[in-house]
Amino acid sequence: MPHRHCALKQLRKDKKRRLRNLRIKQDLKKTIKEFQALLKSNSIEKAKSFFSKVCSKLDKAAKKRVIHPNKAHRLSSRLCLKLNKATIQSS
């Protein structure tokens, strides 16, 4: 246990930040899974409208540095490819 007040305060801040980051990551994973479930169930129109929500959450997580910006871009790109592929197969 640290003895200095500033170190104790930093521990409290770290705990809050860690919990915030975990909530954001869990919410992000849940949203991505929902999007993939929409693609599997061939709900292409719902998936198209839901895709903007997924990208928004990815961008916000990257902006807050919860995930790396390149990872956010890579995930959104891959999900977009899956959406395009599903759109082509359904038509």
JOWOMO-V162541 format. One record per residue. N is the residue number from 1. RES is the residue in three letters. PHI is phi in whole degrees, 0 to 359 (999 if undefined). OMEGA is omega in degrees with one decimal (none if undefined). D_FIRST is the distance of its C-alpha to the first C-alpha in Angstrom with 1 decimal. Layout:
BEGIN
N:RES:PHI:OMEGA:D_FIRST
N:RES:PHI:OMEGA:D_FIRST
END
This chain:
BEGIN
1:MET:999:178.3:0.0
2:PRO:289:-177.5:3.8
3:HIS:260:-175.5:6.5
4:ARG:280:-178.8:9.3
5:HIS:295:-178.8:11.0
6:CYS:294:178.7:12.2
7:ALA:289:176.8:9.1
8:LEU:295:178.4:8.2
9:LYS:296:179.2:11.8
10:GLN:296:176.1:11.9
11:LEU:298:178.6:9.6
12:ARG:297:179.9:12.2
13:LYS:296:179.4:15.0
14:ASP:298:-179.8:14.2
15:LYS:296:178.8:14.3
16:LYS:297:-179.3:17.5
17:ARG:295:179.7:19.0
18:ARG:298:179.2:18.4
19:LEU:295:177.6:20.1
20:ARG:298:-179.3:22.9
21:ASN:296:178.3:23.5
22:LEU:297:178.3:23.8
23:ARG:298:-179.3:26.3
24:ILE:296:179.8:28.3
25:LYS:296:179.7:28.5
26:GLN:296:178.9:29.5
27:ASP:295:179.3:32.1
28:LEU:295:179.1:33.4
29:LYS:298:179.3:33.9
30:LYS:296:-179.7:35.6
31:THR:295:179.3:37.9
32:ILE:295:178.5:38.9
33:LYS:295:177.0:39.7
34:GLU:297:178.9:41.8
35:PHE:298:179.5:43.6
36:GLN:294:176.6:44.3
37:ALA:293:176.8:45.6
38:LEU:296:178.6:48.0
39:LEU:293:-179.8:49.3
40:LYS:293:-178.6:49.8
41:SER:275:178.3:51.7
42:ASN:59:172.9:53.9
43:SER:267:-171.0:53.1
44:ILE:294:-178.0:53.5
45:GLU:294:176.9:54.1
46:LYS:295:-179.7:51.0
47:ALA:295:178.8:49.0
48:LYS:297:179.9:50.4
49:SER:288:-179.3:49.3
50:PHE:283:-177.6:45.9
51:PHE:298:179.3:45.4
52:SER:295:177.1:44.8
53:LYS:294:179.4:42.0
54:VAL:297:-179.9:40.3
55:CYS:297:179.0:40.7
56:SER:297:179.0:39.4
57:LYS:295:177.5:36.2
58:LEU:297:-179.1:35.8
59:ASP:294:178.7:36.4
60:LYS:294:178.6:33.9
61:ALA:295:178.9:31.2
62:ALA:290:179.8:32.1
63:LYS:295:178.6:32.2
64:LYS:276:178.9:28.7
65:ARG:63:173.9:27.7
66:VAL:287:171.4:26.6
67:ILE:236:-179.6:29.2
68:HIS:290:-179.6:30.9
69:PRO:302:178.5:34.2
70:ASN:293:177.7:36.2
71:LYS:294:178.9:35.1
72:ALA:298:179.8:36.0
73:HIS:294:180.0:39.4
74:ARG:297:179.5:40.0
75:LEU:295:-179.3:39.3
76:SER:295:178.2:41.6
77:SER:295:-179.6:44.2
78:ARG:294:178.4:44.2
79:LEU:293:177.3:44.4
80:CYS:296:177.0:47.2
81:LEU:298:178.2:49.1
82:LYS:297:179.1:48.8
83:LEU:296:179.0:50.1
84:ASN:297:179.5:53.0
85:LYS:296:179.2:53.8
86:ALA:294:179.3:53.9
87:THR:296:-179.9:56.0
88:ILE:294:-177.9:58.5
89:GLN:291:-176.8:58.8
90:SER:282:-178.4:59.3
91:SER:264:none:62.2
END
